[in-house]
Amino acid sequence: MAEQIVEQILSAARAAGEERLQEAQRDHDERLAKGKADVEHEVAEAMSRGRRQLEQEVQQQLSNARLEQHRHYLSTKRRLLDQVYKLAWDQITSGDRYRGWLQQQLAAHTQRGDTIVVSAMERNRFETELKALLDGHSVTLAAETGHFRAGFVVDHGLTRLNCSLDEAVAGLVGETEIELSRILFK
């Protein structure tokens, strides 16, 4: 009988142990499943954030590339416009065209005995090639030189009249630049 009681106690203890073991296993499996689900959820969120960040970075890089391309385009257009104006300048300041323009300016803006200021770059040209033109209008060169590229400034003592070609061309550039851009860059 004592053996039966011991056997019953052992059997009840085994059954209770088995039940607790199964309960612990169920608890472990539930926590493991919840932990896996939590980790999978966090991974999915991290991947989603990563994709969004990557998409934003790609869009930013694309935007920067487009902006740089546009800057390069505008810079190229500016260089081309500057080349057109330089070619025009070279044509205006060469030979008979320039001499004719100077003749008109001298006739319109100087009087006998006036002194004119020329640029340092053109001083030698006025003293040699254009000397007869100055003599024809009875004007002399001032000792000082001006800070412009072509033309002259009439020195009337207290006042000066700017007849530099730089001034005239700058005005024309301002008036024609938009229209010239439309023609060149349709």
C-alpha positions as CSV (number, residue, x, y, z in Angstrom):
1,M,0.0,0.0,0.0
2,A,2.8,2.3,0.8
3,E,4.2,1.6,-2.6
4,Q,0.9,2.5,-4.2
5,I,0.8,5.8,-2.3
6,V,4.4,6.5,-3.4
7,E,3.5,5.5,-6.9
8,Q,0.4,7.8,-6.8
9,I,2.5,10.7,-5.5
10,L,5.2,10.2,-8.1
11,S,2.6,9.9,-10.8
12,A,0.8,13.0,-9.6
13,A,4.2,14.8,-9.5
14,R,5.0,13.6,-13.0
15,A,1.7,14.8,-14.3
16,A,2.1,18.2,-12.6
17,G,5.7,18.4,-13.9
18,E,4.6,17.5,-17.4
19,E,1.8,20.1,-17.2
20,R,4.1,22.8,-16.0
21,L,6.7,21.8,-18.7
22,Q,4.0,22.0,-21.3
23,E,2.8,25.3,-19.9
24,A,6.4,26.6,-19.9
25,Q,6.8,25.4,-23.4
26,R,3.5,27.2,-24.5
27,D,4.7,30.4,-22.7
28,H,8.1,30.1,-24.4
29,D,6.5,29.5,-27.8
30,E,4.1,32.5,-27.3
31,R,7.0,34.8,-26.2
32,L,9.1,33.5,-29.1
33,A,6.3,34.1,-31.6
34,K,5.6,37.6,-30.2
35,G,9.4,38.4,-30.2
36,K,9.7,37.2,-33.8
37,A,6.6,39.2,-34.8
38,D,8.1,42.3,-33.0
39,V,11.5,41.8,-34.7
40,E,9.8,41.3,-38.1
41,H,7.7,44.4,-37.5
42,E,10.8,46.5,-36.5
43,V,12.7,45.1,-39.5
44,A,9.8,46.0,-41.9
45,E,9.6,49.5,-40.4
46,A,13.4,49.9,-40.7
47,M,13.4,48.7,-44.3
48,S,10.5,51.1,-45.0
49,R,12.4,54.0,-43.4
50,G,15.5,53.0,-45.3
51,R,13.7,52.9,-48.6
52,R,12.1,56.3,-47.9
53,Q,15.5,57.7,-47.0
54,L,17.1,56.1,-50.0
55,E,14.4,57.5,-52.3
56,Q,14.8,61.0,-50.7
57,E,18.6,60.8,-51.2
58,V,18.1,59.7,-54.8
59,Q,15.6,62.6,-55.4
60,Q,18.1,65.0,-53.7
61,Q,20.9,63.8,-55.9
62,L,18.7,64.0,-59.0
63,S,17.7,67.5,-58.0
64,N,21.3,68.5,-57.4
65,A,22.3,67.0,-60.8
66,R,19.5,68.9,-62.6
67,L,20.5,72.1,-60.8
68,E,24.1,71.7,-61.7
69,Q,23.2,70.9,-65.3
70,H,21.0,74.0,-65.5
71,R,23.9,76.1,-64.0
72,H,26.2,74.7,-66.6
73,Y,23.6,75.4,-69.4
74,L,23.3,79.0,-68.2
75,S,27.0,79.4,-67.9
76,T,27.5,78.1,-71.4
77,K,24.8,80.5,-72.7
78,R,26.5,83.4,-70.9
79,R,29.9,82.4,-72.5
80,L,28.4,82.2,-75.9
81,L,26.7,85.6,-75.5
82,D,30.0,87.1,-74.3
83,Q,31.7,85.7,-77.4
84,V,29.1,87.2,-79.7
85,Y,29.6,90.6,-78.0
86,K,33.4,90.2,-78.1
87,L,33.2,89.5,-81.9
88,A,31.0,92.5,-82.3
89,W,33.4,94.6,-80.2
90,D,36.4,93.5,-82.3
91,Q,34.5,94.5,-85.5
92,I,33.4,97.8,-84.1
93,T,36.9,98.8,-82.9
94,S,38.7,97.9,-86.1
95,G,39.6,99.9,-89.2
96,D,37.2,102.3,-90.9
97,R,34.2,101.5,-88.7
98,Y,36.0,102.7,-85.6
99,R,37.5,105.7,-87.4
100,G,34.0,106.6,-88.7
101,W,32.4,106.3,-85.2
102,L,35.2,108.5,-83.7
103,Q,34.7,111.1,-86.5
104,Q,31.0,111.3,-85.6
105,Q,31.7,111.6,-81.9
106,L,34.4,114.2,-82.3
107,A,32.1,116.2,-84.6
108,A,29.1,116.0,-82.3
109,H,30.8,116.5,-78.9
110,T,34.1,118.4,-79.2
111,Q,35.1,122.0,-80.0
112,R,38.3,123.5,-81.2
113,G,40.9,123.3,-78.5
114,D,39.2,120.6,-76.3
115,T,41.3,118.0,-74.6
116,I,40.3,114.4,-74.7
117,V,41.2,111.5,-72.4
118,V,41.8,108.1,-74.1
119,S,42.4,104.7,-72.7
120,A,45.9,103.6,-71.9
121,M,45.4,100.7,-74.3
122,E,44.7,103.1,-77.2
123,R,47.0,106.0,-76.4
124,N,49.6,104.9,-78.9
125,R,46.9,104.3,-81.6
126,F,45.6,107.9,-81.0
127,E,49.1,109.3,-81.2
128,T,49.9,107.6,-84.5
129,E,47.1,106.1,-86.6
130,L,44.4,108.5,-85.4
131,K,46.5,111.7,-85.0
132,A,45.2,113.2,-88.3
133,L,41.7,112.7,-87.1
134,L,42.4,114.6,-83.9
135,D,44.3,117.3,-85.7
136,G,41.3,117.7,-88.1
137,H,39.1,118.5,-85.1
138,S,41.8,120.6,-83.3
139,V,41.7,118.5,-80.1
140,T,44.6,117.3,-78.1
141,L,45.3,114.3,-75.9
142,A,45.3,114.8,-72.1
143,A,48.3,113.5,-70.2
144,E,46.1,111.2,-68.2
145,T,44.5,108.0,-69.5
146,G,41.0,106.7,-68.8
147,H,39.7,103.4,-67.5
148,F,37.8,102.2,-70.5
149,R,38.7,100.3,-73.7
150,A,37.9,102.5,-76.6
151,G,36.6,105.9,-77.5
152,F,37.4,109.0,-75.4
153,V,36.2,111.4,-72.7
154,V,36.0,115.1,-73.4
155,D,37.6,117.1,-70.6
156,H,35.8,120.5,-70.2
157,G,37.6,121.3,-67.0
158,L,34.9,121.1,-64.4
159,T,32.8,118.7,-66.4
160,R,33.6,115.7,-68.6
161,L,31.6,114.1,-71.4
162,N,31.8,110.4,-71.7
163,C,32.1,109.4,-75.4
164,S,33.7,106.1,-74.7
165,L,32.6,103.2,-76.8
166,D,32.4,101.1,-73.7
167,E,29.5,103.3,-72.5
168,A,27.7,103.1,-75.9
169,V,28.2,99.3,-76.2
170,A,27.1,98.7,-72.6
171,G,23.8,100.4,-73.4
172,L,23.3,98.4,-76.5
173,V,24.1,95.2,-74.7
174,G,21.5,96.0,-72.1
175,E,18.9,96.7,-74.8
176,T,19.7,93.7,-77.0
177,E,20.7,90.9,-74.7
178,I,17.3,89.4,-74.1
179,E,16.4,89.5,-77.8
180,L,19.8,88.1,-78.8
181,S,19.3,85.3,-76.3
182,R,15.9,84.5,-77.9
183,I,17.5,84.4,-81.4
184,L,20.5,82.3,-80.4
185,F,18.9,79.9,-78.0
186,K,15.4,79.0,-79.4
